[in-house]
Amino acid sequence: MARTYSSELRAERSQQTRATVLASAQALFLEDGWVATTMGRVAEHAGVSRQTVYALHASKLTLLDACIDAALSGGRARRLRDLPEYRLMADGDFDTRARAAARWLSGAHERSARIQRVLDEAAVGDPAAAARLVERERNRLAEVRYAAGLVLADPDLPAAVVDGLWTLTSRDVWLKLVGQRGWTPQAWQEWFVRLLGTYRGHARDEPGTTAGAVDDVGSVGDPA
């Protein structure tokens, strides 16, 4: 019994350390940016050793990647497609599905848009970060195709539809509208619901080939 309790306590402490390191890293990335944030500063901020940080994350890039994933999922260790609020995009009539998609995307952007901009910053001068950014955008395209198929009730959407939604659901558009133009998240959601309505019933009329070029990616950790 004592041994079981000891194991559970160690596991709990390890989980707390992981969460503390991620929270410290995210705070520093957001405040100081990619270049100024170092593994040593993260360790100091988190109150742990550098060795502990490196044991959890092999590099600053993998640490940033973990921060992005945690922000997207709200800290839950589950696939995005398994989250209850994500699965609502497949339920109900079109308006219900569209509003579920708008809520999901709005929440995902609120949690993750700013930390993902740190990856944009890193990609300018770091080839590994640039490659990771390309991979994340490729994954996001696959996720948009999947989610849009649920909402529009068409799993075989043309590339033009998917490409358009991939562009309009980007963090760049979110940050321009909410960050620069002063839209509220609710106003963005209403706009997005109306946007989805323009595609309803016309998806197969769009020009372009079927958006199947990224079928090998599968479900990934980026918002639709």
PyMOL CGO cylinders between C-alpha atoms (Angstrom):
from pymol import cmd
from pymol.cgo import CYLINDER

trace = [
    CYLINDER, 0.00, 0.00, 0.00, 2.83, 2.39, 0.94, 0.3, 1, 1, 1, 1, 1, 1,
    CYLINDER, 2.83, 2.39, 0.94, 4.66, 1.57, -2.30, 0.3, 1, 1, 1, 1, 1, 1,
    CYLINDER, 4.66, 1.57, -2.30, 1.55, 2.33, -4.37, 0.3, 1, 1, 1, 1, 1, 1,
    CYLINDER, 1.55, 2.33, -4.37, 1.05, 5.63, -2.57, 0.3, 1, 1, 1, 1, 1, 1,
    CYLINDER, 1.05, 5.63, -2.57, 4.70, 6.53, -3.15, 0.3, 1, 1, 1, 1, 1, 1,
    CYLINDER, 4.70, 6.53, -3.15, 4.40, 5.81, -6.89, 0.3, 1, 1, 1, 1, 1, 1,
    CYLINDER, 4.40, 5.81, -6.89, 1.25, 7.88, -7.17, 0.3, 1, 1, 1, 1, 1, 1,
    CYLINDER, 1.25, 7.88, -7.17, 2.92, 10.75, -5.33, 0.3, 1, 1, 1, 1, 1, 1,
    CYLINDER, 2.92, 10.75, -5.33, 5.94, 10.66, -7.65, 0.3, 1, 1, 1, 1, 1, 1,
    CYLINDER, 5.94, 10.66, -7.65, 3.68, 10.60, -10.69, 0.3, 1, 1, 1, 1, 1, 1,
    CYLINDER, 3.68, 10.60, -10.69, 1.70, 13.56, -9.35, 0.3, 1, 1, 1, 1, 1, 1,
    CYLINDER, 1.70, 13.56, -9.35, 4.87, 15.53, -8.66, 0.3, 1, 1, 1, 1, 1, 1,
    CYLINDER, 4.87, 15.53, -8.66, 6.22, 14.73, -12.12, 0.3, 1, 1, 1, 1, 1, 1,
    CYLINDER, 6.22, 14.73, -12.12, 2.98, 15.92, -13.70, 0.3, 1, 1, 1, 1, 1, 1,
    CYLINDER, 2.98, 15.92, -13.70, 3.12, 19.11, -11.65, 0.3, 1, 1, 1, 1, 1, 1,
    CYLINDER, 3.12, 19.11, -11.65, 6.71, 19.71, -12.75, 0.3, 1, 1, 1, 1, 1, 1,
    CYLINDER, 6.71, 19.71, -12.75, 5.76, 19.27, -16.40, 0.3, 1, 1, 1, 1, 1, 1,
    CYLINDER, 5.76, 19.27, -16.40, 2.89, 21.72, -16.03, 0.3, 1, 1, 1, 1, 1, 1,
    CYLINDER, 2.89, 21.72, -16.03, 5.10, 24.25, -14.21, 0.3, 1, 1, 1, 1, 1, 1,
    CYLINDER, 5.10, 24.25, -14.21, 7.81, 24.06, -16.87, 0.3, 1, 1, 1, 1, 1, 1,
    CYLINDER, 7.81, 24.06, -16.87, 5.26, 24.51, -19.68, 0.3, 1, 1, 1, 1, 1, 1,
    CYLINDER, 5.26, 24.51, -19.68, 3.59, 27.44, -17.93, 0.3, 1, 1, 1, 1, 1, 1,
    CYLINDER, 3.59, 27.44, -17.93, 6.95, 29.11, -17.32, 0.3, 1, 1, 1, 1, 1, 1,
    CYLINDER, 6.95, 29.11, -17.32, 8.07, 28.56, -20.89, 0.3, 1, 1, 1, 1, 1, 1,
    CYLINDER, 8.07, 28.56, -20.89, 4.85, 29.94, -22.32, 0.3, 1, 1, 1, 1, 1, 1,
    CYLINDER, 4.85, 29.94, -22.32, 5.04, 33.03, -20.11, 0.3, 1, 1, 1, 1, 1, 1,
    CYLINDER, 5.04, 33.03, -20.11, 8.61, 33.73, -21.19, 0.3, 1, 1, 1, 1, 1, 1,
    CYLINDER, 8.61, 33.73, -21.19, 7.99, 33.03, -24.88, 0.3, 1, 1, 1, 1, 1, 1,
    CYLINDER, 7.99, 33.03, -24.88, 5.04, 35.42, -24.86, 0.3, 1, 1, 1, 1, 1, 1,
    CYLINDER, 5.04, 35.42, -24.86, 6.82, 38.12, -22.88, 0.3, 1, 1, 1, 1, 1, 1,
    CYLINDER, 6.82, 38.12, -22.88, 10.33, 37.95, -24.33, 0.3, 1, 1, 1, 1, 1, 1,
    CYLINDER, 10.33, 37.95, -24.33, 10.02, 36.10, -27.63, 0.3, 1, 1, 1, 1, 1, 1,
    CYLINDER, 10.02, 36.10, -27.63, 11.93, 33.23, -29.19, 0.3, 1, 1, 1, 1, 1, 1,
    CYLINDER, 11.93, 33.23, -29.19, 15.49, 34.54, -29.11, 0.3, 1, 1, 1, 1, 1, 1,
    CYLINDER, 15.49, 34.54, -29.11, 15.55, 35.88, -25.54, 0.3, 1, 1, 1, 1, 1, 1,
    CYLINDER, 15.55, 35.88, -25.54, 13.91, 32.81, -24.02, 0.3, 1, 1, 1, 1, 1, 1,
    CYLINDER, 13.91, 32.81, -24.02, 16.50, 30.20, -23.08, 0.3, 1, 1, 1, 1, 1, 1,
    CYLINDER, 16.50, 30.20, -23.08, 16.24, 26.81, -21.43, 0.3, 1, 1, 1, 1, 1, 1,
    CYLINDER, 16.24, 26.81, -21.43, 18.19, 28.23, -18.49, 0.3, 1, 1, 1, 1, 1, 1,
    CYLINDER, 18.19, 28.23, -18.49, 15.72, 31.08, -18.03, 0.3, 1, 1, 1, 1, 1, 1,
    CYLINDER, 15.72, 31.08, -18.03, 12.82, 28.63, -18.22, 0.3, 1, 1, 1, 1, 1, 1,
    CYLINDER, 12.82, 28.63, -18.22, 14.45, 26.50, -15.53, 0.3, 1, 1, 1, 1, 1, 1,
    CYLINDER, 14.45, 26.50, -15.53, 15.00, 29.52, -13.31, 0.3, 1, 1, 1, 1, 1, 1,
    CYLINDER, 15.00, 29.52, -13.31, 11.43, 30.75, -13.80, 0.3, 1, 1, 1, 1, 1, 1,
    CYLINDER, 11.43, 30.75, -13.80, 10.03, 27.28, -13.05, 0.3, 1, 1, 1, 1, 1, 1,
    CYLINDER, 10.03, 27.28, -13.05, 12.26, 26.74, -10.01, 0.3, 1, 1, 1, 1, 1, 1,
    CYLINDER, 12.26, 26.74, -10.01, 13.85, 23.59, -11.41, 0.3, 1, 1, 1, 1, 1, 1,
    CYLINDER, 13.85, 23.59, -11.41, 17.27, 22.65, -12.79, 0.3, 1, 1, 1, 1, 1, 1,
    CYLINDER, 17.27, 22.65, -12.79, 18.30, 22.96, -16.44, 0.3, 1, 1, 1, 1, 1, 1,
    CYLINDER, 18.30, 22.96, -16.44, 18.73, 19.19, -16.43, 0.3, 1, 1, 1, 1, 1, 1,
    CYLINDER, 18.73, 19.19, -16.43, 15.07, 18.79, -15.49, 0.3, 1, 1, 1, 1, 1, 1,
    CYLINDER, 15.07, 18.79, -15.49, 13.95, 21.00, -18.36, 0.3, 1, 1, 1, 1, 1, 1,
    CYLINDER, 13.95, 21.00, -18.36, 16.15, 19.11, -20.82, 0.3, 1, 1, 1, 1, 1, 1,
    CYLINDER, 16.15, 19.11, -20.82, 14.92, 15.78, -19.47, 0.3, 1, 1, 1, 1, 1, 1,
    CYLINDER, 14.92, 15.78, -19.47, 11.37, 16.85, -20.32, 0.3, 1, 1, 1, 1, 1, 1,
    CYLINDER, 11.37, 16.85, -20.32, 12.13, 18.61, -23.62, 0.3, 1, 1, 1, 1, 1, 1,
    CYLINDER, 12.13, 18.61, -23.62, 15.21, 17.89, -25.71, 0.3, 1, 1, 1, 1, 1, 1,
    CYLINDER, 15.21, 17.89, -25.71, 15.43, 21.38, -27.20, 0.3, 1, 1, 1, 1, 1, 1,
    CYLINDER, 15.43, 21.38, -27.20, 13.89, 24.84, -27.06, 0.3, 1, 1, 1, 1, 1, 1,
    CYLINDER, 13.89, 24.84, -27.06, 11.94, 24.03, -30.22, 0.3, 1, 1, 1, 1, 1, 1,
    CYLINDER, 11.94, 24.03, -30.22, 10.37, 20.88, -28.77, 0.3, 1, 1, 1, 1, 1, 1,
    CYLINDER, 10.37, 20.88, -28.77, 9.52, 22.92, -25.66, 0.3, 1, 1, 1, 1, 1, 1,
    CYLINDER, 9.52, 22.92, -25.66, 7.78, 25.56, -27.77, 0.3, 1, 1, 1, 1, 1, 1,
    CYLINDER, 7.78, 25.56, -27.77, 6.01, 22.80, -29.68, 0.3, 1, 1, 1, 1, 1, 1,
    CYLINDER, 6.01, 22.80, -29.68, 4.73, 21.36, -26.40, 0.3, 1, 1, 1, 1, 1, 1,
    CYLINDER, 4.73, 21.36, -26.40, 3.51, 24.81, -25.34, 0.3, 1, 1, 1, 1, 1, 1,
    CYLINDER, 3.51, 24.81, -25.34, 1.53, 25.13, -28.58, 0.3, 1, 1, 1, 1, 1, 1,
    CYLINDER, 1.53, 25.13, -28.58, -0.02, 21.67, -28.20, 0.3, 1, 1, 1, 1, 1, 1,
    CYLINDER, -0.02, 21.67, -28.20, -0.98, 22.38, -24.59, 0.3, 1, 1, 1, 1, 1, 1,
    CYLINDER, -0.98, 22.38, -24.59, -2.56, 25.69, -25.57, 0.3, 1, 1, 1, 1, 1, 1,
    CYLINDER, -2.56, 25.69, -25.57, -4.57, 24.09, -28.38, 0.3, 1, 1, 1, 1, 1, 1,
    CYLINDER, -4.57, 24.09, -28.38, -5.93, 21.29, -26.21, 0.3, 1, 1, 1, 1, 1, 1,
    CYLINDER, -5.93, 21.29, -26.21, -6.45, 23.42, -23.13, 0.3, 1, 1, 1, 1, 1, 1,
    CYLINDER, -6.45, 23.42, -23.13, -3.89, 21.30, -21.30, 0.3, 1, 1, 1, 1, 1, 1,
    CYLINDER, -3.89, 21.30, -21.30, -5.76, 18.05, -21.89, 0.3, 1, 1, 1, 1, 1, 1,
    CYLINDER, -5.76, 18.05, -21.89, -3.68, 15.06, -23.01, 0.3, 1, 1, 1, 1, 1, 1,
    CYLINDER, -3.68, 15.06, -23.01, -6.13, 13.95, -25.68, 0.3, 1, 1, 1, 1, 1, 1,
    CYLINDER, -6.13, 13.95, -25.68, -6.35, 14.11, -29.46, 0.3, 1, 1, 1, 1, 1, 1,
    CYLINDER, -6.35, 14.11, -29.46, -8.19, 17.21, -30.58, 0.3, 1, 1, 1, 1, 1, 1,
    CYLINDER, -8.19, 17.21, -30.58, -10.73, 15.10, -32.44, 0.3, 1, 1, 1, 1, 1, 1,
    CYLINDER, -10.73, 15.10, -32.44, -11.56, 13.29, -29.18, 0.3, 1, 1, 1, 1, 1, 1,
    CYLINDER, -11.56, 13.29, -29.18, -12.41, 16.48, -27.27, 0.3, 1, 1, 1, 1, 1, 1,
    CYLINDER, -12.41, 16.48, -27.27, -16.15, 16.82, -26.59, 0.3, 1, 1, 1, 1, 1, 1,
    CYLINDER, -16.15, 16.82, -26.59, -16.37, 20.35, -28.02, 0.3, 1, 1, 1, 1, 1, 1,
    CYLINDER, -16.37, 20.35, -28.02, -14.66, 19.21, -31.22, 0.3, 1, 1, 1, 1, 1, 1,
    CYLINDER, -14.66, 19.21, -31.22, -17.00, 16.25, -31.68, 0.3, 1, 1, 1, 1, 1, 1,
    CYLINDER, -17.00, 16.25, -31.68, -20.00, 18.60, -31.58, 0.3, 1, 1, 1, 1, 1, 1,
    CYLINDER, -20.00, 18.60, -31.58, -19.09, 19.65, -35.14, 0.3, 1, 1, 1, 1, 1, 1,
    CYLINDER, -19.09, 19.65, -35.14, -20.59, 16.34, -36.29, 0.3, 1, 1, 1, 1, 1, 1,
    CYLINDER, -20.59, 16.34, -36.29, -23.89, 16.63, -34.41, 0.3, 1, 1, 1, 1, 1, 1,
    CYLINDER, -23.89, 16.63, -34.41, -27.19, 18.30, -35.21, 0.3, 1, 1, 1, 1, 1, 1,
    CYLINDER, -27.19, 18.30, -35.21, -28.33, 20.41, -38.15, 0.3, 1, 1, 1, 1, 1, 1,
    CYLINDER, -28.33, 20.41, -38.15, -26.08, 22.70, -40.17, 0.3, 1, 1, 1, 1, 1, 1,
    CYLINDER, -26.08, 22.70, -40.17, -26.52, 25.75, -37.96, 0.3, 1, 1, 1, 1, 1, 1,
    CYLINDER, -26.52, 25.75, -37.96, -25.72, 23.72, -34.84, 0.3, 1, 1, 1, 1, 1, 1,
    CYLINDER, -25.72, 23.72, -34.84, -22.61, 22.22, -36.45, 0.3, 1, 1, 1, 1, 1, 1,
    CYLINDER, -22.61, 22.22, -36.45, -21.46, 25.60, -37.79, 0.3, 1, 1, 1, 1, 1, 1,
    CYLINDER, -21.46, 25.60, -37.79, -21.81, 27.25, -34.39, 0.3, 1, 1, 1, 1, 1, 1,
    CYLINDER, -21.81, 27.25, -34.39, -19.94, 24.37, -32.74, 0.3, 1, 1, 1, 1, 1, 1,
    CYLINDER, -19.94, 24.37, -32.74, -17.11, 24.88, -35.26, 0.3, 1, 1, 1, 1, 1, 1,
    CYLINDER, -17.11, 24.88, -35.26, -17.07, 28.63, -34.61, 0.3, 1, 1, 1, 1, 1, 1,
    CYLINDER, -17.07, 28.63, -34.61, -16.89, 28.10, -30.84, 0.3, 1, 1, 1, 1, 1, 1,
    CYLINDER, -16.89, 28.10, -30.84, -14.13, 25.52, -31.19, 0.3, 1, 1, 1, 1, 1, 1,
    CYLINDER, -14.13, 25.52, -31.19, -12.00, 27.67, -33.48, 0.3, 1, 1, 1, 1, 1, 1,
    CYLINDER, -12.00, 27.67, -33.48, -12.54, 30.82, -31.46, 0.3, 1, 1, 1, 1, 1, 1,
    CYLINDER, -12.54, 30.82, -31.46, -11.46, 29.07, -28.28, 0.3, 1, 1, 1, 1, 1, 1,
    CYLINDER, -11.46, 29.07, -28.28, -8.47, 27.46, -29.95, 0.3, 1, 1, 1, 1, 1, 1,
    CYLINDER, -8.47, 27.46, -29.95, -7.30, 30.81, -31.32, 0.3, 1, 1, 1, 1, 1, 1,
    CYLINDER, -7.30, 30.81, -31.32, -7.82, 32.56, -28.00, 0.3, 1, 1, 1, 1, 1, 1,
    CYLINDER, -7.82, 32.56, -28.00, -5.64, 29.96, -26.31, 0.3, 1, 1, 1, 1, 1, 1,
    CYLINDER, -5.64, 29.96, -26.31, -2.97, 29.46, -28.94, 0.3, 1, 1, 1, 1, 1, 1,
    CYLINDER, -2.97, 29.46, -28.94, -2.70, 32.24, -31.54, 0.3, 1, 1, 1, 1, 1, 1,
    CYLINDER, -2.70, 32.24, -31.54, -0.11, 34.28, -29.63, 0.3, 1, 1, 1, 1, 1, 1,
    CYLINDER, -0.11, 34.28, -29.63, 2.11, 31.34, -28.68, 0.3, 1, 1, 1, 1, 1, 1,
    CYLINDER, 2.11, 31.34, -28.68, 1.98, 30.11, -32.29, 0.3, 1, 1, 1, 1, 1, 1,
    CYLINDER, 1.98, 30.11, -32.29, 3.26, 33.49, -33.43, 0.3, 1, 1, 1, 1, 1, 1,
    CYLINDER, 3.26, 33.49, -33.43, 6.45, 32.68, -31.50, 0.3, 1, 1, 1, 1, 1, 1,
    CYLINDER, 6.45, 32.68, -31.50, 6.96, 29.77, -33.88, 0.3, 1, 1, 1, 1, 1, 1,
    CYLINDER, 6.96, 29.77, -33.88, 6.47, 32.19, -36.78, 0.3, 1, 1, 1, 1, 1, 1,
    CYLINDER, 6.47, 32.19, -36.78, 9.20, 34.36, -35.24, 0.3, 1, 1, 1, 1, 1, 1,
    CYLINDER, 9.20, 34.36, -35.24, 11.52, 31.39, -34.72, 0.3, 1, 1, 1, 1, 1, 1,
    CYLINDER, 11.52, 31.39, -34.72, 11.03, 30.19, -38.29, 0.3, 1, 1, 1, 1, 1, 1,
    CYLINDER, 11.03, 30.19, -38.29, 12.61, 33.36, -39.68, 0.3, 1, 1, 1, 1, 1, 1,
    CYLINDER, 12.61, 33.36, -39.68, 16.11, 32.42, -38.54, 0.3, 1, 1, 1, 1, 1, 1,
    CYLINDER, 16.11, 32.42, -38.54, 15.96, 28.77, -37.47, 0.3, 1, 1, 1, 1, 1, 1,
    CYLINDER, 15.96, 28.77, -37.47, 15.74, 26.12, -40.22, 0.3, 1, 1, 1, 1, 1, 1,
    CYLINDER, 15.74, 26.12, -40.22, 14.36, 23.49, -37.82, 0.3, 1, 1, 1, 1, 1, 1,
    CYLINDER, 14.36, 23.49, -37.82, 11.66, 25.88, -36.66, 0.3, 1, 1, 1, 1, 1, 1,
    CYLINDER, 11.66, 25.88, -36.66, 10.87, 26.75, -40.28, 0.3, 1, 1, 1, 1, 1, 1,
    CYLINDER, 10.87, 26.75, -40.28, 10.46, 23.06, -41.09, 0.3, 1, 1, 1, 1, 1, 1,
    CYLINDER, 10.46, 23.06, -41.09, 8.22, 22.58, -38.07, 0.3, 1, 1, 1, 1, 1, 1,
    CYLINDER, 8.22, 22.58, -38.07, 6.07, 25.53, -39.13, 0.3, 1, 1, 1, 1, 1, 1,
    CYLINDER, 6.07, 25.53, -39.13, 5.62, 24.02, -42.59, 0.3, 1, 1, 1, 1, 1, 1,
    CYLINDER, 5.62, 24.02, -42.59, 4.65, 20.70, -41.00, 0.3, 1, 1, 1, 1, 1, 1,
    CYLINDER, 4.65, 20.70, -41.00, 2.14, 22.35, -38.68, 0.3, 1, 1, 1, 1, 1, 1,
    CYLINDER, 2.14, 22.35, -38.68, 0.50, 24.22, -41.53, 0.3, 1, 1, 1, 1, 1, 1,
    CYLINDER, 0.50, 24.22, -41.53, 0.33, 21.02, -43.56, 0.3, 1, 1, 1, 1, 1, 1,
    CYLINDER, 0.33, 21.02, -43.56, -1.31, 19.34, -40.59, 0.3, 1, 1, 1, 1, 1, 1,
    CYLINDER, -1.31, 19.34, -40.59, -3.72, 22.24, -40.15, 0.3, 1, 1, 1, 1, 1, 1,
    CYLINDER, -3.72, 22.24, -40.15, -4.80, 21.87, -43.78, 0.3, 1, 1, 1, 1, 1, 1,
    CYLINDER, -4.80, 21.87, -43.78, -5.64, 18.22, -43.12, 0.3, 1, 1, 1, 1, 1, 1,
    CYLINDER, -5.64, 18.22, -43.12, -7.57, 19.17, -39.99, 0.3, 1, 1, 1, 1, 1, 1,
    CYLINDER, -7.57, 19.17, -39.99, -9.53, 21.88, -41.83, 0.3, 1, 1, 1, 1, 1, 1,
    CYLINDER, -9.53, 21.88, -41.83, -10.46, 19.36, -44.52, 0.3, 1, 1, 1, 1, 1, 1,
    CYLINDER, -10.46, 19.36, -44.52, -11.70, 16.89, -41.89, 0.3, 1, 1, 1, 1, 1, 1,
    CYLINDER, -11.70, 16.89, -41.89, -13.63, 19.42, -39.79, 0.3, 1, 1, 1, 1, 1, 1,
    CYLINDER, -13.63, 19.42, -39.79, -15.14, 21.18, -42.79, 0.3, 1, 1, 1, 1, 1, 1,
    CYLINDER, -15.14, 21.18, -42.79, -16.30, 17.80, -44.06, 0.3, 1, 1, 1, 1, 1, 1,
    CYLINDER, -16.30, 17.80, -44.06, -18.17, 17.29, -40.79, 0.3, 1, 1, 1, 1, 1, 1,
    CYLINDER, -18.17, 17.29, -40.79, -19.79, 20.72, -40.77, 0.3, 1, 1, 1, 1, 1, 1,
    CYLINDER, -19.79, 20.72, -40.77, -20.67, 20.79, -44.48, 0.3, 1, 1, 1, 1, 1, 1,
    CYLINDER, -20.67, 20.79, -44.48, -21.63, 17.09, -44.48, 0.3, 1, 1, 1, 1, 1, 1,
    CYLINDER, -21.63, 17.09, -44.48, -19.26, 16.38, -47.35, 0.3, 1, 1, 1, 1, 1, 1,
    CYLINDER, -19.26, 16.38, -47.35, -16.12, 14.32, -46.61, 0.3, 1, 1, 1, 1, 1, 1,
    CYLINDER, -16.12, 14.32, -46.61, -14.87, 14.79, -50.19, 0.3, 1, 1, 1, 1, 1, 1,
    CYLINDER, -14.87, 14.79, -50.19, -14.65, 18.58, -50.43, 0.3, 1, 1, 1, 1, 1, 1,
    CYLINDER, -14.65, 18.58, -50.43, -12.90, 20.22, -53.41, 0.3, 1, 1, 1, 1, 1, 1,
    CYLINDER, -12.90, 20.22, -53.41, -9.46, 21.69, -52.78, 0.3, 1, 1, 1, 1, 1, 1,
    CYLINDER, -9.46, 21.69, -52.78, -10.72, 25.23, -53.45, 0.3, 1, 1, 1, 1, 1, 1,
    CYLINDER, -10.72, 25.23, -53.45, -13.17, 25.00, -50.55, 0.3, 1, 1, 1, 1, 1, 1,
    CYLINDER, -13.17, 25.00, -50.55, -10.59, 23.57, -48.16, 0.3, 1, 1, 1, 1, 1, 1,
    CYLINDER, -10.59, 23.57, -48.16, -7.93, 26.06, -49.24, 0.3, 1, 1, 1, 1, 1, 1,
    CYLINDER, -7.93, 26.06, -49.24, -10.31, 28.96, -48.71, 0.3, 1, 1, 1, 1, 1, 1,
    CYLINDER, -10.31, 28.96, -48.71, -11.29, 27.81, -45.24, 0.3, 1, 1, 1, 1, 1, 1,
    CYLINDER, -11.29, 27.81, -45.24, -7.66, 27.01, -44.36, 0.3, 1, 1, 1, 1, 1, 1,
    CYLINDER, -7.66, 27.01, -44.36, -6.80, 30.63, -45.18, 0.3, 1, 1, 1, 1, 1, 1,
    CYLINDER, -6.80, 30.63, -45.18, -9.77, 32.25, -43.46, 0.3, 1, 1, 1, 1, 1, 1,
    CYLINDER, -9.77, 32.25, -43.46, -9.42, 30.17, -40.29, 0.3, 1, 1, 1, 1, 1, 1,
    CYLINDER, -9.42, 30.17, -40.29, -5.72, 31.00, -39.87, 0.3, 1, 1, 1, 1, 1, 1,
    CYLINDER, -5.72, 31.00, -39.87, -4.35, 32.68, -36.76, 0.3, 1, 1, 1, 1, 1, 1,
    CYLINDER, -4.35, 32.68, -36.76, -3.19, 35.56, -38.98, 0.3, 1, 1, 1, 1, 1, 1,
    CYLINDER, -3.19, 35.56, -38.98, -6.79, 36.38, -39.90, 0.3, 1, 1, 1, 1, 1, 1,
    CYLINDER, -6.79, 36.38, -39.90, -7.91, 35.91, -36.29, 0.3, 1, 1, 1, 1, 1, 1,
    CYLINDER, -7.91, 35.91, -36.29, -5.18, 38.23, -34.98, 0.3, 1, 1, 1, 1, 1, 1,
    CYLINDER, -5.18, 38.23, -34.98, -5.97, 40.86, -37.61, 0.3, 1, 1, 1, 1, 1, 1,
    CYLINDER, -5.97, 40.86, -37.61, -9.68, 40.90, -36.84, 0.3, 1, 1, 1, 1, 1, 1,
    CYLINDER, -9.68, 40.90, -36.84, -9.62, 40.38, -33.07, 0.3, 1, 1, 1, 1, 1, 1,
    CYLINDER, -9.62, 40.38, -33.07, -6.21, 41.85, -32.27, 0.3, 1, 1, 1, 1, 1, 1,
    CYLINDER, -6.21, 41.85, -32.27, -5.97, 44.74, -34.73, 0.3, 1, 1, 1, 1, 1, 1,
    CYLINDER, -5.97, 44.74, -34.73, -9.56, 45.55, -35.68, 0.3, 1, 1, 1, 1, 1, 1,
    CYLINDER, -9.56, 45.55, -35.68, -10.97, 45.06, -32.21, 0.3, 1, 1, 1, 1, 1, 1,
    CYLINDER, -10.97, 45.06, -32.21, -13.52, 42.36, -32.97, 0.3, 1, 1, 1, 1, 1, 1,
    CYLINDER, -13.52, 42.36, -32.97, -14.81, 40.39, -29.99, 0.3, 1, 1, 1, 1, 1, 1,
    CYLINDER, -14.81, 40.39, -29.99, -14.51, 36.59, -30.12, 0.3, 1, 1, 1, 1, 1, 1,
    CYLINDER, -14.51, 36.59, -30.12, -18.31, 36.47, -30.35, 0.3, 1, 1, 1, 1, 1, 1,
    CYLINDER, -18.31, 36.47, -30.35, -18.28, 38.81, -33.38, 0.3, 1, 1, 1, 1, 1, 1,
    CYLINDER, -18.28, 38.81, -33.38, -15.66, 36.55, -35.01, 0.3, 1, 1, 1, 1, 1, 1,
    CYLINDER, -15.66, 36.55, -35.01, -17.85, 33.51, -34.35, 0.3, 1, 1, 1, 1, 1, 1,
    CYLINDER, -17.85, 33.51, -34.35, -20.88, 35.14, -35.97, 0.3, 1, 1, 1, 1, 1, 1,
    CYLINDER, -20.88, 35.14, -35.97, -18.77, 36.10, -38.98, 0.3, 1, 1, 1, 1, 1, 1,
    CYLINDER, -18.77, 36.10, -38.98, -17.46, 32.57, -39.30, 0.3, 1, 1, 1, 1, 1, 1,
    CYLINDER, -17.46, 32.57, -39.30, -20.94, 31.03, -39.11, 0.3, 1, 1, 1, 1, 1, 1,
    CYLINDER, -20.94, 31.03, -39.11, -22.06, 33.33, -41.95, 0.3, 1, 1, 1, 1, 1, 1,
    CYLINDER, -22.06, 33.33, -41.95, -18.93, 32.40, -43.88, 0.3, 1, 1, 1, 1, 1, 1,
    CYLINDER, -18.93, 32.40, -43.88, -19.67, 28.70, -43.58, 0.3, 1, 1, 1, 1, 1, 1,
    CYLINDER, -19.67, 28.70, -43.58, -23.19, 29.40, -44.80, 0.3, 1, 1, 1, 1, 1, 1,
    CYLINDER, -23.19, 29.40, -44.80, -21.81, 30.72, -48.08, 0.3, 1, 1, 1, 1, 1, 1,
    CYLINDER, -21.81, 30.72, -48.08, -20.24, 27.31, -48.73, 0.3, 1, 1, 1, 1, 1, 1,
    CYLINDER, -20.24, 27.31, -48.73, -23.32, 25.32, -47.83, 0.3, 1, 1, 1, 1, 1, 1,
    CYLINDER, -23.32, 25.32, -47.83, -24.75, 23.50, -50.82, 0.3, 1, 1, 1, 1, 1, 1,
    CYLINDER, -24.75, 23.50, -50.82, -22.11, 24.92, -53.14, 0.3, 1, 1, 1, 1, 1, 1,
    CYLINDER, -22.11, 24.92, -53.14, -19.06, 22.94, -52.08, 0.3, 1, 1, 1, 1, 1, 1,
    CYLINDER, -19.06, 22.94, -52.08, -19.15, 20.67, -55.15, 0.3, 1, 1, 1, 1, 1, 1,
    CYLINDER, -19.15, 20.67, -55.15, -19.52, 23.70, -57.46, 0.3, 1, 1, 1, 1, 1, 1,
    CYLINDER, -19.52, 23.70, -57.46, -16.15, 25.18, -56.45, 0.3, 1, 1, 1, 1, 1, 1,
    CYLINDER, -16.15, 25.18, -56.45, -13.28, 24.95, -58.96, 0.3, 1, 1, 1, 1, 1, 1,
    CYLINDER, -13.28, 24.95, -58.96, -10.26, 22.82, -58.22, 0.3, 1, 1, 1, 1, 1, 1,
    CYLINDER, -10.26, 22.82, -58.22, -9.50, 19.19, -57.53, 0.3, 1, 1, 1, 1, 1, 1,
    CYLINDER, -9.50, 19.19, -57.53, -10.55, 17.22, -54.49, 0.3, 1, 1, 1, 1, 1, 1,
    CYLINDER, -10.55, 17.22, -54.49, -8.54, 18.13, -51.39, 0.3, 1, 1, 1, 1, 1, 1,
    CYLINDER, -8.54, 18.13, -51.39, -6.94, 14.77, -50.81, 0.3, 1, 1, 1, 1, 1, 1,
    CYLINDER, -6.94, 14.77, -50.81, -3.26, 15.61, -51.06, 0.3, 1, 1, 1, 1, 1, 1,
    CYLINDER, -3.26, 15.61, -51.06, -2.62, 15.33, -47.33, 0.3, 1, 1, 1, 1, 1, 1,
    CYLINDER, -2.62, 15.33, -47.33, -4.49, 12.15, -46.47, 0.3, 1, 1, 1, 1, 1, 1,
    CYLINDER, -4.49, 12.15, -46.47, -1.38, 10.66, -44.89, 0.3, 1, 1, 1, 1, 1, 1,
    CYLINDER, -1.38, 10.66, -44.89, -1.31, 13.24, -42.12, 0.3, 1, 1, 1, 1, 1, 1,
    CYLINDER, -1.31, 13.24, -42.12, -4.35, 12.09, -40.14, 0.3, 1, 1, 1, 1, 1, 1,
    CYLINDER, -4.35, 12.09, -40.14, -5.54, 13.78, -36.95, 0.3, 1, 1, 1, 1, 1, 1,
    CYLINDER, -5.54, 13.78, -36.95, -3.11, 16.31, -35.62, 0.3, 1, 1, 1, 1, 1, 1,
    CYLINDER, -3.11, 16.31, -35.62, -2.60, 18.89, -32.89, 0.3, 1, 1, 1, 1, 1, 1,
    CYLINDER, -2.60, 18.89, -32.89, -3.58, 22.06, -34.71, 0.3, 1, 1, 1, 1, 1, 1,
    CYLINDER, -3.58, 22.06, -34.71, -6.93, 23.76, -34.83, 0.3, 1, 1, 1, 1, 1, 1,
    CYLINDER, -6.93, 23.76, -34.83, -9.20, 23.25, -37.79, 0.3, 1, 1, 1, 1, 1, 1,
]
cmd.load_cgo(trace, "trace")
